[in-house]
Structure formats: C-alpha cells, structure tokens
Amino acid sequence: MRQVFQSLDDGTTQVIDVPAPQAAPGHVIIRTQASIVSAGTERMLVEFGNANLLQKARQQPERVQQVIDKARTDGIAATLQAVRSKLARPIPLGYANAGVVLEVGRGVDDLTPGDRVVSNGPHAEVVSVPRNLVVKVPGRPDGNSLTAEEAAFAPIGAIALQGVRLAEPTLGERFVVTGLGLVGLLAIQLLRAAGCEVLGLDLDPDRVRLAADLGARTLLLDETADPVAAALAFSGGVGTDGVLITASTKSSEPVRQAARMCRKRGRIVLVGVTGLELSRDEFYEKELTFQVSCSYGPGRYDAEYEEKGHDYPVGFVRWTAGRNFEAFARLVADGRVDVQPLITHRLPLEHAAEGYMRLASDPDVLGLALGYPHTEEATDEQLLVRTVEAPFQPSHRPVARPRIAVIGAGNYTQQTLLPALADTDAVLHTIVSQGGATAALCARRFNFHRASTDVSAAFDDDVDAVFITTRHDTHAELTIRALEAERHVYCEKPLALTLDQLEAVESAYAASRSSDAPPQLMVGFNRRYAPLTIELVDLLADVAGPRMVAITVNAGAIPADDWTQDSEVGGGRIVGEAVHFLDLARHITGSPTVDVTSAFLKSPKRDTASMNVTFADGSLASVLYIATGHPSFPKERVEVFAGGRVARIDNWRSLDLAGFGRRRWAHRLGTGQDKGHRAAVAAFIESLRSGASPGDTLTLFDVSRAAIRAANS
C-alpha cells in the first residue's frame, strides 16, 4: 500500500510503497477512502522542509540552543551527524482520514470490519489508529450517509470545536475569529451553530468572502483596516465577548488586538500559532481570560488515552478528543456545518506530491481532498500485504556475507544502528516495524531487500542473524524466538526486564548449544567497544590487584510518561539504560559480579540511583545514574583507580592519565565522541563470519541479572 511522506531535509514529497500495518492491541486497521490536507499545518511543514539550514534555525530558535548544548558536551562531529540523521528521515503527512474498518486488534470489541469510520490517520491507503481516535461515521437525518470527504474533516473540525468549547460561548454573544483558514472557517460555523454572532478577520479577500457566505460579518485586513475599531463597532461599543485566534504568525499583534477588542472579563483562546508578548495592563484591567487550546481536546498526547486505550469517564471529562470527532461529524451530518465550500482542490493519492507543491506556492489552496481510487478497486488481501520489496541496489561486494534482519525502526535504530550496519559488508535483507512506514523508509535509505510488518519475515530461511531493537518488553521474547529458530542474535539492551524473562532466555540459549551450528548471542553493550575503553583496558593490563571504578552518568530528566519510564514496557531507566554502565564496570574489572546494592533518590519513577557493585576479585564499582542534573554538563565520566594509577574518560572524548610514566599527561584522541556503537556492530558481524564468539555470553547474563536486582533493591 502507498503512503505520503515529506522530507524535512529538502522539502520533497513522495508517495512510497510501504507494508500494511499490523493490527496491534487496541488499534484499528482502516482502508482509506478520503483524507484532507490541512493547508495551515501541512503548509508549515512544507515551508520548513524547503528552507535551508539557516532558515530552519531561524524558524526553530529553541532547537538551535539544544544543538549548541549538544555540541559543547558531545562534540561538533557527533552533533552534526545527529542533526543530519534527524533531517534525513521523511515524516508521514496527514491527520484527517475516513474509510472502512478492515481489521481490529485485541481489545477492540465495538467495531467490526465493514464499519465506516473517521480517524486521525495519515495520508495512506491503509492506516492503523488507536481505538480512542476512531469514531463511526454518523448517518444524516434523511437516512443518507456522509461522503468520505465530509467525514474526513472531523479531526480538523475537532480542533476548531475544542477551541470553541474553551471559549464557552452562550446564545447571543459576539465573537471575533482572527485567521480564516480551515480551522477559522469551521470555528465560524460552530459559533454560529451555538447562536453567536461572528466577525471574521483575514488578509485574504477570497477567504473573507467565503466567511461572509458562511454567515459571518467580515473585515479584510488591508493597510486601511482597523480591526480593533471594527470589533468595537461590531459589539455596539462594549467589546466582544471573546476572540478565537486561528491565525499562524510569529507576530504577537493578534493577541494584543484581541485584548483591546474584548469587553471586561472577555475570553481569548489561541487555537493557531502566534507570538505571545502580552501587555499585562490590558489583561489586568479587563480581567481577561487567555487560554491555549490543545489540538482535538483532552486525551491528545496522553499515551494512556491514545496508545493504551484508557478513556476518560464521560461524567468527569465530557468532551475528549474522540468525542469531539464524533460531535463534529454529527454537526456535519445534521447540516449545521458545511465543509463542501472549504474544498478547493481534489487530487488522487498518486498525485499528492503535485498537491503539496501547489500548497507551497498557491495561497488560494484551502482544503485539498485526496482520493483513493486504488483502494476502491483493490481487494483486502491486496491492500494488507505486510512485506514489500524495497528498491534494492545490488552491491559488487562478495556474496558470501551474513544476511541481516532488523526488527524495529525507531530513532536509535535509524540514527545509530543502521549507519553502523551499513558500514559493514553484511547484506541488509529485511527490516520490520509494526506500522510499516518506518520500515519502508529505512529500507530505501539503507538499501534493504525488503520491508515488512510481519515479524516472521525476520526468521525465514534467507536470514542468518537478527538485530532486535524494539521496545524493551519484547526483547526477551524475540531473543528466545530467534535462538529457537537457530538465528544469530544481536539484542539491544536490555536483554530482559525481569529475572523470570532472563531465566527463560538463558534456558533457550543453553538449549541452542546442542545445535550443529549454535547461534551467537550478543547484547548491545557498546561502551566496552569504545576506542577509549579499549585503550584504558590495555593500559591496565599490567596493573595488579583489585580496581576501584567510579562511573557518573548525567542522564538528564525525561518525561514521566515516556515509555522507557514504564516498568512494564521500558523496564525503567536502571534496567533499560544504567545496565550499560554496570556492564562497563564488569568489563573494566574483568571479574564476575558478587553483589549489587542500590539506593534511590526519592522520586516516583526511581530514575536517580547510586549503585554499588562488588566483584569476585575484590574490585568495587560505584555507578551514579542521575536524572536531576543539567544538560550542559558532560553526560558520562568513568574513573578507575588501581595500583597507584588513575585513569579518567570524559564523555568518550578524552582519556586523562596519572601515574602511567610518560603517559602522565592528558592523552587525547581528538574531539570526536565515540561510544563504540560501530565497533560493537562490526565485532558481531565479524563473529558471524569467523564463527568465534564476540565475547563471553555468560557475562551478558551476569550483567543483566545485576541490573534487574539493582532496580529491585
């Protein structure tokens, strides 16, 4: 099936063949019949993509400071690589979709195949959407149905509807709507349906005329216009009851004007994007209410609502995002909102690139409707193809190379792992992701043979080794499956989240040893492969006696609702991330772990901890994993004290030594940061060709067990 993507690097829009998504638990698979391009939101993305690096920086100054901070701590080379990798990833476009249910995931029992629905799915022939963001298309009072185009407006309409709800209009009140794009024109109709009088303001004469046709009084914002005077006249001199700002501008003038337009205790709601340099006096003297509206309404950007399907009780949150979808669709079905005049252009999906070019160059484009004639002709089986061949370019390297499958295509995989794999001579055969879009894009970028949403494709006879880079709660299960299929395994940390899972992996690994060609197992503990670590271990080789290792990790805060913080999904940051440093300490001492204890800073997520490790040879290690530091401070520091000598690695950019004779001065390997990712992947690929293990596998189990015990301490 095909989907629309846009490059943030150069602004090009492409329609790409991607594997159909799987029906994940709590999700709905939909055959698309129509989708609507939101001129405002999606035009901004196109303009950002078309901008050069300097213009991009000017558009997002807050990102510039983040880049500067990263360059200070990680180095210029690593920072440039991260920025380029981010811009090189095309993003899916669209969030207003209508179609027919094809499949439902586990836990969805109120929708069935054949139901007509609307969702915030992207511009794609088949979409997967969480249940709470899918609603049935209502019928009209006369028994007829909404067209797919009309229904697809619901997510955009929900944005307008949520803004109107926050403004709390009452019958007979007078409102101003500033900015007459799709959302503004829909807001006018919603306010009119609520019994309000509306004044619409815009710079575009065509949109002003359309607003007048929809029942609003209007003002064209040309050089002679005085919007404040017009609003006061519109309100009979007392000031308007409220203002909805649906414009997109960097200027703060719309907010300042709104304050001057309003009566005492008027309401201002920002639905669009503007500057926010406010005048306190105007807000203070009139006791104005100012609020920013968040997209479709309550539940938006809440993982519990969107991804896990936990709805808010209707008695406490009457209008959630999904219920706003439903309410807007009913208003269209009842004829109280008319979306047809807002459609200015229609194109089939395969011509979407042409539509986005027009969107960027023609301000008259308001509502662009995409049609899906291919989906109407195709069977369900033709649409639900879960493995697609990528546009593979054959290499001239020798053919006797390990064939690799990668399961997972998230940020780490795209930015770090796949570039490292591409530097080896392995054959990148299959890449799998749940949604399919990221797999297809990675297949094109890194020259995989095929992309899939079917995990089984990673274990077929054409694959020698599997890289597992999915969410942490799937690592143990997929590792066991790969070992049982006699496939070599590179599993990103952590190997397991619980001791029971770890025991199951150990059992599967032990059973695989009876094979004629037992598979290799490696975990992505890359710090041990960093050039500075290798040099440090080499320097310590002739130092007798136990070692004291102190590792400080300025990990930084991440949101409490991030999936890595979820103990069931991500395992928490100790098991999911700090395990790296327990492995590094184990590698530096070269001795098995005897005991590990930990103490946690008081925090709901237990993500700041002091871990103390005792090793069999008497060595000790202290790992401070800190989420309460500042990002401008170096992220990782490793210090080793042994035999009257001291070595310190700072953020994988320098190795300072004391007591090593002629090496007593600081020894630097340049300013580039290298955490060993590429070397770790290269070591694994080489082990597949040589048949020699990339390391002591029992160490992987030892370290994983220590991390789980530390988290549970």
Sequence and secondary structure as in RCSB ss.txt:
>XXXX:A:sequence
MRQVFQSLDDGTTQVIDVPAPQAAPGHVIIRTQASIVSAGTERMLVEFGNANLLQKARQQPERVQQVIDKARTDG
IAATLQAVRSKLARPIPLGYANAGVVLEVGRGVDDLTPGDRVVSNGPHAEVVSVPRNLVVKVPGRPDGNSLTAEE
AAFAPIGAIALQGVRLAEPTLGERFVVTGLGLVGLLAIQLLRAAGCEVLGLDLDPDRVRLAADLGARTLLLDETA
DPVAAALAFSGGVGTDGVLITASTKSSEPVRQAARMCRKRGRIVLVGVTGLELSRDEFYEKELTFQVSCSYGPGR
YDAEYEEKGHDYPVGFVRWTAGRNFEAFARLVADGRVDVQPLITHRLPLEHAAEGYMRLASDPDVLGLALGYPHT
EEATDEQLLVRTVEAPFQPSHRPVARPRIAVIGAGNYTQQTLLPALADTDAVLHTIVSQGGATAALCARRFNFHR
ASTDVSAAFDDDVDAVFITTRHDTHAELTIRALEAERHVYCEKPLALTLDQLEAVESAYAASRSSDAPPQLMVGF
NRRYAPLTIELVDLLADVAGPRMVAITVNAGAIPADDWTQDSEVGGGRIVGEAVHFLDLARHITGSPTVDVTSAF
LKSPKRDTASMNVTFADGSLASVLYIATGHPSFPKERVEVFAGGRVARIDNWRSLDLAGFGRRRWAHRLGTGQDK
GHRAAVAAFIESLRSGASPGDTLTLFDVSRAAIRAANS
>XXXX:A:secstr
 EEEEE TTT  EEEEE       TTEEEEEEEEEEEEHHHHHHHHHHHHS HHHHHHH HHHHHHHHHHHHHH 
HHHHHHHHHHHHTS EE    EEEEEEEE TT  S  TT EEEE   SBSEEEEEGGGEEE  B TTS B  HHH
HHTHHHHHHHHHHHHHH   TT EEEEE  SHHHHHHHHHHHHTT EEEEEES HHHHHHHHHTT EEEE STT 
 HHHHHHHHTTTS EEEEEE  B S SHHHHHHHHHEEEEEEEEE SB      HHHHHHHT EEEE  TTSTTT
T HHHHTS     TTT S  HHHHHHHHHHHHHTTSS  GGGEEEEEEGGGHHHHHHHHHH TT  EEEEE HHH
HHS HHHHT  EEE       S S   EEEEE  SHHIIIIIHHHHHTSS EEEEEE SSSHHHHHHHHHHT SE
EES GGGGGSTT SEEEE S GGGHHHHHHHHHHTT EEEE S S SSHHHHHHHHHHHHHHTTSSS   EEE  
GGGGSHHHHHHHHHTTT  S  EEEEEEE     TTSGGG TTTT HHIIIIIHHHHHHHHHHHTS EEEEEEEE
 S TT   EEEEEEETTS EEEEEEESSS TTS SEEEEEEETTEEEEEETTTEEEEESSGGGGS EE  S    
SHHHHHHHHHHHHHH   SS HHHHHHHHHHHHHHHH 
